Amino acid sequence: MRTSSIGRAALLAAVSIAAALGNAGAAVPLYVTPDVPTLETFGGTNVLPWELTRFDSAGYTPVLFIPGNPAVGDIHRMDKFSNWLFVVEAASDLGGALANPADPRDVIRYDGTTATYSAFFCGASLTVPIPPGVRIDALDMVGGDTGDLIVSFDVPVTLGAFQFDPADLVRYSHTAPGCGGWTLIAANPVFDASAAGIGIKASSNVIATASAGTLTLLTFDVPTDLGPPGVTTFLPGQVVAWNGAAFSLFQNLVGWPIASGVSGLAWSGNPGRVPPTVHVDKAGANITVSWSTSCSQGADDYAIYEGTIGTWYSHTSKVCTDAGHDLTETFAPAAGSDYYLVVPRNAVEEGSYGTNSGGAERPIGAAVCVAPQVLTPCPP
């Protein structure tokens, strides 16, 4: 079943970084689900609609199998480790993993720390319910795991006094306990697909979305002409970026057949913050900086910033990657007395530099390893 969705990063500043990432170098990690069983030709993996699969330079690797084999629509990787949100395209109790079947108007949460599934958002139980027969086909969250939920629908929807078209984005705030304790907080669409550039035509379904820094990532079910700049035809299996002003190719899903749609798309997540347990040790003429894991699973990498003691907030980028992914780096320090900050990051954004003694966020570096900065609370 085809779906229709769109992302939310048009709310953010329009900074185009897609060309630097998507058209050259190693694959940026993404998480996907297909609309039908899909044999990708990069590594010969059969990617299934009920599996959440990671795509990176190594190929396609399943990371979560949804019990009951439901066709999964869009997905969202939460900041809390091993936690996901997803929607299903038809009512399902996930093979008995849910006490009550989830409706396509609902959002389901998987907590990998307890290996349990639960209702996160219940469309029929809202103060202004989502009408029966309407399906959520895209979802995202802003502000971390306790932030607002962004959804779109597969058909035109009237919610109270407001009319939303397919591919429009609607924002909900969690204002009360329970899966029905969400309140619509946007009188108008958060994002209007028909007004993005030359517009997304009704004949092309946007079937998955994710947010990456200041970009909205999209996939389509059929070849789709988009612009500006100019008019470019994007194919299924290509991840397209919208920066608020223009479309560009973010990344090819290598080996993805044109006959299959990417119905679920997720980004790494927010980078979070590193606990205040950074250690600096001498290693001959060099020093070794070591640290603990970020509070968010969205930290794919780390950067080290160096500044001069006494000239506070003079820090600038020193090391931009944790080369061994071992939470430690050894390098030659600058002359004089220096301080060091470790900042979690992913391919397109960095997280917190930590807070000062007054609890205020430290400023970003004079030169940064990656921009923009995204600050979210550590997950509860």
N, C-alpha and C positions, 0 to 999 in steps of 0.2 A: 504494500500500500504506500503510495507516495504521500509525502508530508510537505508542509510549507512553514518556513521559519525565517527569522532574521535576528541579528545580534543587537547589542546595546551600547557598544563602545562609541557610537556617534555622539553620546553624551559627553565624551571626554575630548581633550584637546586634539586637534587634527595634526598628527605628526606621522609622516609616511616613512616607515622603516621596512616595509614589505620587500622592496627590491633588494635590500642588503641581505635579507634573510632567506627569502623564498626562492630566489633565482640563482643562488650560488652557494657553494659550501655544503656542509653536512645537513641532513634533514633535521628540522626543528621538531622535537617530540610533540605528537598530537595523539588524542584518543578518539577512536572512531567506532561506529557500528554501521553495518550495511542494511539496506532495505530488503535485500534478498541474500541467500547464501552466495558468497562471492569467492571465487578462486583467483587470488591475486597472483600475478606472474613473476613478481620480484623474488619471492622465496618459495612459492608454491603452497602457501597457507590457505586453507579454506576458512574464510572469515564469516562468522555466523551472526544472524540478527540478534541473538540472545547472548552474545559475548561482547564485552567491552575490550577493545584491542588497542594496544599501544603501537603507534607507528613511529619509527626513528630510523637512523642510518643502518641499524641491524636488520630492519624489516618489520614484520607484523608479529606481535607477541600478545596472546590473550592474557588479560589481567583479572577479569571477573566473568564468571559464568552465572547467568541469571536462571534460577531453577524454574521449571515448568516450560522452558523454551518459548517465552513470549517474544513477539516482535517488538523490539525496543525502539522508541523514537529518540528524541534528543537526550543528551546526557550532560552532566555537569560534575566536574571533579571538585570536591569541597577542599577546604584548607586542612581540616582534621584528617590525620593519617588514616588511610584505608576507608574513607567515607565518600559516597557517591550519591547523586540525585539522578533520577531517570524517569521517563514516562513510558507507558506501554500503549500500543496502537489498538488494542482490544482488551476488554475486561479480563483480568487474570488475578488469581490468588498466588501466583508464582509457585505452583506445585504444592500448595499448602504452607508456604513460608509466610504468607499473610493470613491473619485470622479472617479477614473479609476481602473479597476481590477488589482490586484497585480498578477504578474507572479511567478511561482515557482523559477525563478531566482532572485527574489526580497527579501528584508528584510523589514518588516513592523514594525513601532514603535507605541506603544500605550502610550499616555501621560494621566495618570489618573488624573492629576491636572486640565485638560481641557476636559477629557473624549473624546479625539479625536484620530483617527488613521491617520497615514501619511506614505508616502514612505520614507524609510531611506536609502536603497541601491537598485539601479535599474540596474540589470545585463545587460539589453539590451542597456543601455545608457552609458556604460563605453567606454573609449578610445579603449580598447580591449574588445569587448562585450563577454559575456558568450553566447555560441551558443544556439539557440532555441532547446527545448526538453531536455535541461540539467536542473536538479533541484538542488538547494542548500539543503542539508540535514543535515547540522550542522553549528552552528555559535557560536562564542564567541567574546569577546572584551578584549583587553589588554590595560592597561594604563587608565582605567576609561572610562567615557561616551564620552570623546573626543579623545579616543585612537584609535588603529587600530582594524579593523574587521578581524576575522579569519573565513574562511568558508571552507567547503568541498563539493564535488559534488557526485552525485549518479552514474555517469558513467565516463569513461576516458575522459579528456578534454584537448584540445590544446588551449592555450591562448598565442597568439603571437608565440614566439619562444619556448615556454615551454609546456611540456606535463605533465599532472597531472593525477594520477590514483585515482579511488574511495578510499576514506578514507585518501588521502593526505590532508594536511591543507595548505591553501593559505592565505597570508596576504595582506590586502589592507589598504592603508593610505588615510584619507580624506583630499585631497589637494585642493579642490575647493568647493564652495557652491553647494547645490543640491544633489539629490539622486544619480546622475551619476558622481559626483565629487570625485570618488575614484580611486586610482592608485595602480596597482599591484606592490608590492615592494619586492617580494621574487622570485628570479630566480629558486629556488629549493623548494620542499615542506618544510613547517615549521616542519612537522612531517610525517614520512613515516611509515605507519601501518605495512607494510610487513617486516620492519626492527626492529620492537619493540619486543624484546625477541625472541621467536621462530617464531614470525610473526603471524598476524591475517589472517587466510585463507580466500580465496575469497568466500568460501561456508558459511561463517559466516558474517552477516552484523552487524556492529556497528551502532546501530540505534539512539543513543543519546549520548551527551557528556556535561560535565561541568567541570569547574576548581575549585579546592578546595585547597587553599594554594599552595604547590608544587606538588600537585597530579592532574592527569587527570582522571576524572571519566567517565566510559563507561557503556553502557548496550548493550545487544545482543539480536537478534531475535530468535536464536536457541541455544541449549547447545553448548558451545564453549570451546575447550581445549587451555589453555594458559600457558605460562611459560617464564622465570623462576619465582620463584624457583620450580623446578620439573615441572610437568604438572598437572594442575588442571582444572576440568570441571566446568565452570560457567554457570548458568541457566538464562533465561529471568526472570526479576524481581529482580535479584541480581545486585547491583551496584558495578562495578569492578574498582579498582584503579591501575593506572600505575604511578610509581614514577621516570621514566627515566631509571630504571634498572630491575624492577620486577613487576609482577602483584600480587594483593591480593584482598580479599573481603573487600570492604569498608562498605557496608550495604545491608541488605536484605530489600526489600520493602515488609513488612509483609502483607500477604494475597493476594499478586499479583499473578494471575494465570499464569501458564507457557505458556498458549496459547496466551497471550497478550504481545505485545512488548511495551517498553517504548520509544516512538518516540521523546519525548522532555524531557530534563533534565536540570535543572538550579540549581546553588548553591546560597547561600544567597547574594553574592555580596561583594564588597570591604568594609572593616570596616570604612574607612574614618577618620575623626578627630572630636574631641569635641571642640566647641567654647570656647574661653578663658574666661569662666564665671563660673569657679569652685569656690564653696563656702565652707569654713571650719568653723564650729560653735562648741562651747563647748556643751556637753551634760553630765553634771556631771563629772565623771572621764573619760568619753569617749569623742570622737569628732564625729560630723556628717559631712560627705562630700556629697555635692549635686552638680549636673551639668546639662547641657542641652544636648539634643539629638544630636548624631553625624550628620554630614552633609550628610551621606550616609545611605540608608536603609539596607545596608549590615551589619550594627552593630547589631548583635543579642544579644550582651551582652557587659559588660564593666569591666575593671580591674582598681584597684587603686594601685598606686606606691608611696612609701614613701622614702624620702631622708632627709639628714641632711642639714639644712640651713648653708651656708658657705662652705660646702663640696658639691659643685654643681655636679650634675650628679652622685650622690651616690645612686640614687633611686633603689629600689628593690621591688619586688611584695609584696603587703600587703593584698589585698582582690582581689580575682580572678573572682568574679561574682557579678552581681547586683541581689541579692537574690529575691527581690520583684518586679523586673523589674519596679522600681519606680524612678530611677535616684537618689537614695540616699542610703548611707550606714553608719551605726554607729558602731564604734569599738574603742578599746583602743589604743592610740598612743604610739609610742616609747618614751623613756625618752629623754629630751632635746628639742631643737627647730627643727621642722621638716617642710618639704614642701611636697606637694602632687600633683600628676599628675593623671588624669583620661584618660585611653586609651580605645578606642572602640575596640571590638573584635568579632569574631564569633567562631565556634567550632574548627577551625584549623589555624587561623591566627589573628594577631592583626594589628591595624592601627597606626596612628600618635600619638606620645607623645607630639605634639605641637611643636612650634618653639621658638627659643630664640629671644632676642631683635634685633638680626641681621638678622632674618628670616631663620636661619639654623635649620634643624630638630634636636631636642634633641635626644641623643642616647637611645637605648633600655635599659631596666633594667639589673642590675647585675644578677638577676634571673627573668625569665619571666613567665607569666601565660600560654602563648601559643606561639608557633613559627610556621612559620616564620612571619616577619613583611612585610606587603604589603602597599606601599605608593602610593596613586593616588590623583589627584586633586579633590577638591570638585566639584560636578556636577554644571553646569551653570544653 
